């Protein structure tokens, strides 16, 4: 199932399911309040709620709570996640990005999956305009995949971790590279170079839908990024070095994870301008349109504007 959050003509924002034939189902309206209005609340009892939602998949136009896609506006599928951890899990990206800065590969990277916390209150959705920070001259995209936690757990082993995943979506970790370089010289970060925006969407696909595509530690899903229609990045999610299960094990060590937390994969190989080099493409500027595409997860499109 494809879960979305959308705004109706009356201004109400609801959790829903994207049905076939470009239809969207308002879960709250269709069940007369039996299912939550917000996806964050739906995730709080995700297993039982999904069972109820499955019974609604046969709904069609004319049924209560069913809207055409062109009648509503998609928002971030999870507008205010409980937290956002972003990992650094693709070896090619780490190697190349370090080489471009004159650095060798750090051996400790192979010992543990590492992450940083970003701003979970700066989440953007499909079609959102991304404001370039005033002081940023090196704006970049990052082509990533994310998983959404659907069940509470602590000290979760990698073997058990899949039981705690609700679903997956595209993630764009927008990056102000000049701010990032400055702060990381001090030994902390990235923080200010990342906290202004993160895009997710257009939907969250439940984990069962990706079972047939499992490969290596990831999934056999092509990942692409285009700027103004030009293909810049192309990779595959199966090339990931650390699985989402290993990331969850690391994140939950001594810490409780809650439904509605987001975990990012980090950038796929070739998945940003920092890695490609400015001889391939200049840094992003207002007017640019960035499209990230991952098989089964759709296309996440955003445009850059001045703040």
C-alpha positions in Angstrom: 0.0 0.0 0.0 1.0 3.6 -0.7 0.4 5.8 2.3 0.1 9.6 1.8 -0.8 12.7 3.6 -2.8 15.3 1.7 -4.7 18.6 1.9 -8.3 18.7 0.8 -10.0 21.7 -0.7 -11.5 22.6 2.7 -8.0 22.8 4.2 -8.2 19.6 6.2 -5.0 17.6 6.1 -5.6 13.8 6.3 -3.7 10.5 6.1 -4.7 8.4 3.1 -4.0 5.6 0.7 -3.1 6.2 -2.9 -5.4 3.8 -4.9 -5.2 2.8 -8.5 -6.5 5.1 -11.3 -5.1 8.2 -9.5 -7.6 8.0 -6.6 -6.8 8.9 -3.0 -8.7 7.5 0.0 -9.2 9.6 3.2 -8.8 7.0 5.9 -10.5 9.1 8.6 -13.5 10.0 6.4 -14.0 6.5 4.9 -14.1 4.9 8.3 -16.2 7.8 9.9 -13.4 8.4 12.4 -12.4 4.8 12.9 -8.9 5.4 11.6 -6.8 8.4 12.7 -6.6 11.7 10.7 -2.8 11.8 10.9 -0.4 9.2 9.8 1.8 9.7 12.9 -1.2 8.5 15.0 -2.0 5.7 12.5 1.6 4.4 13.1 1.0 4.2 16.8 -1.0 1.1 16.2 0.2 0.3 12.7 -0.4 -3.5 12.6 -4.1 -3.3 13.6 -4.7 -0.1 11.5 -3.1 -1.7 8.4 -5.4 -4.7 8.7 -8.4 -2.3 8.7 -7.0 -0.2 5.9 -6.5 -3.3 3.6 -10.3 -3.8 3.6 -10.7 -0.3 2.0 -8.5 -1.0 -1.1 -11.5 -1.9 -3.2 -13.0 1.6 -2.8 -13.7 3.6 -6.0 -14.8 7.0 -7.1 -18.2 7.8 -5.6 -17.4 6.0 -2.3 -17.2 7.9 0.9 -13.7 9.5 1.3 -12.5 8.9 -2.2 -11.0 11.8 -4.1 -9.3 12.2 -7.5 -5.6 13.0 -7.2 -6.1 16.3 -9.0 -8.6 17.4 -6.4 -6.1 17.3 -3.5 -2.6 18.4 -2.8 0.0 15.9 -1.6 2.0 16.9 1.5 5.0 15.1 3.0 3.6 11.6 3.7 4.8 12.0 7.3 4.8 15.8 7.9 6.2 15.8 11.5 8.1 12.6 12.2 9.2 11.9 15.8 12.8 12.1 14.8 15.1 11.9 11.7 18.4 10.0 11.8 20.4 10.0 8.6 23.0 7.3 8.1 26.1 7.1 5.9 25.6 3.6 4.4 26.8 3.6 0.8 30.5 2.9 0.5 30.9 4.5 -3.0 29.5 7.8 -1.8 31.7 7.9 1.3 34.9 7.0 -0.7 34.3 9.4 -3.5 33.2 12.3 -1.4 36.3 11.9 0.8 38.6 11.6 -2.2 37.2 14.8 -3.6 38.3 16.5 -0.4 41.8 14.9 -0.5 41.0 12.4 2.3 41.6 8.7 2.4 38.8 6.2 3.4 38.4 6.1 7.2 38.7 2.5 8.4 36.3 3.1 11.3 33.5 3.5 8.8 33.6 -0.3 8.2 33.2 -1.0 12.0 29.8 0.6 12.7 27.0 2.3 10.8 27.1 6.0 11.8 24.4 8.7 11.7 23.5 12.2 12.6 20.2 13.8 13.7 18.7 16.3 11.5 15.7 18.7 11.8 12.5 16.6 11.9 10.4 19.8 11.9 11.8 21.0 8.5 10.2 18.1 6.4 9.1 19.0 2.9 6.9 17.1 0.5 6.4 16.5 -3.2 6.1 19.9 -5.0 7.4 21.9 -2.1 9.6 24.8 -2.8 13.0 24.6 -1.2 14.4 27.9 0.1 18.1 28.3 -0.5 19.6 29.6 2.7 20.7 33.2 2.2 24.3 32.5 3.3 24.6 29.4 1.1 26.4 29.4 -2.2 26.9 25.6 -2.6 23.4 24.1 -2.4 23.2 20.3 -3.2 20.7 17.5 -3.3 21.3 14.0 -1.9 19.6 10.9 -3.4 18.5 8.6 -0.6 16.0 6.1 0.5 14.4 6.1 4.0 12.5 3.7 6.2 9.8 4.6 8.6 9.6 2.9 12.0 6.2 1.3 12.7 6.6 -0.3 16.1 8.2 0.6 19.4 11.4 -1.2 20.3 14.7 -1.0 22.2 18.0 -2.9 21.7 16.6 -4.4 18.5 18.8 -6.9 16.8 19.4 -6.8 13.1 17.7 -10.2 12.8 14.5 -8.8 14.3 14.7 -5.3 12.9 12.5 -5.8 9.8 9.5 -6.4 12.1 9.9 -2.8 13.2 9.8 -1.2 9.7 6.5 0.1 8.5 7.6 1.2 5.0 10.0 3.0 2.7 10.1 6.3 0.8 12.4 8.6 -1.2 14.4 11.1 0.8 16.3 14.2 -0.4 18.8 15.4 2.2 19.3 19.0 1.0 22.8 20.2 1.9 24.5 23.6 2.1 28.0 22.4 1.4 29.8 25.6 2.3 28.1 25.8 5.7 28.8 22.1 6.2 32.5 22.5 5.4 32.8 25.3 7.8 31.1 23.7 10.8 32.7 20.3 10.4 36.2 21.8 10.6 35.3 22.4 14.3 34.5 18.7 14.8 30.7 18.8 15.0 28.1 18.4 12.4 26.7 18.2 9.8 24.0 20.4 11.4 23.5 23.9 10.2 24.4 22.7 6.7 21.5 20.3 6.7 18.7 21.6 9.0 16.8 23.9 6.7 15.0 21.2 4.6 14.6 17.5 4.0 12.1 16.2 1.4 10.3 12.9 1.6 7.6 11.3 -0.6 5.6 11.2 -2.6 4.3 8.2 -0.6 5.4 5.6 1.9 5.3 2.2 0.5 4.6 -0.6 2.9 7.5 -3.1 3.4 5.7 -6.1 2.0 5.7 -4.4 -1.5 9.5 -4.6 -1.7 9.9 -8.2 -0.6 10.3 -9.4 -4.2 13.2 -6.9 -4.8 15.5 -7.9 -2.0 19.1 -8.2 -3.1 22.3 -8.2 -1.1 21.7 -5.9 1.9 19.2 -3.8 0.1 16.8 -3.9 -2.8 17.3 -4.1 -6.5 15.8 -0.7 -7.2 17.3 1.9 -9.6 17.9 5.3 -8.1 18.1 8.4 -10.3 18.4 12.2 -9.9 17.7 14.8 -12.5 18.2 18.6 -12.4 16.2 20.6 -14.9 15.4 17.3 -16.7 19.1 16.3 -17.1 20.1 12.9 -15.6 23.0 13.5 -13.2 22.9 10.5 -10.7 22.2 6.9 -11.3 22.7 4.1 -8.8 21.0 1.0 -7.2 19.8 0.5 -3.7 21.2 -3.1 -3.7 24.8 -1.6 -3.5 24.2 -0.4 0.1 26.9 -1.5 2.6 24.9 -1.4 5.7 21.3 -2.7 5.7 18.4 -0.9 7.2 18.3 -3.7 9.8 21.9 -2.9 10.8 21.1 0.8 11.0 18.1 0.0 13.3 20.2 -2.2 15.5 22.7 0.7 15.9 20.1 3.4 16.4 18.2 1.4 19.0 21.2 0.3 21.1 20.4 1.6 24.5 17.6 3.8 23.0 13.9 3.3 22.4 12.7 3.8 18.9 9.1 4.9 18.5 6.6 4.6 15.6 7.0 7.6 13.3 10.7 7.9 13.4 12.6 8.2 10.1 15.9 6.6 9.2 17.7 7.7 6.1 20.2 5.5 4.1 22.6 8.2 3.2 23.5 9.1 -0.3 23.7 6.4 -3.0 27.0 6.4 -5.1 27.0 9.4 -7.5 23.9 10.8 -5.7 25.0 14.4 -5.2 26.9 17.2 -6.8 29.6 17.1 -4.1 30.4 13.6 -5.3 30.0 14.3 -9.1 32.1 17.5 -9.0 31.1 20.9 -10.2 32.6 20.2 -13.6 29.7 17.9 -14.1 27.1 20.3 -12.7 27.2 23.6 -10.9 25.7 24.0 -7.4 22.0 24.4 -7.3 20.4 27.8 -7.6 16.9 29.3 -7.5 14.8 28.2 -10.5 16.3 24.7 -10.6 14.0 21.7 -10.5 15.3 18.6 -8.8 13.7 15.2 -9.4 14.6 12.1 -7.4 13.3 8.7 -8.7 13.4 5.3 -7.1 11.7 2.2 -8.6 8.4 1.5 -6.8 8.8 4.6 -4.7 7.8 7.2 -7.3 9.3 10.6 -8.2 10.0 13.3 -5.6 10.1 16.7 -7.3 11.1 20.1 -5.8 12.1 23.5 -7.0 14.6 25.8 -5.6 13.7 29.4 -4.6 15.3 32.3 -2.8 14.6 32.5 0.9 
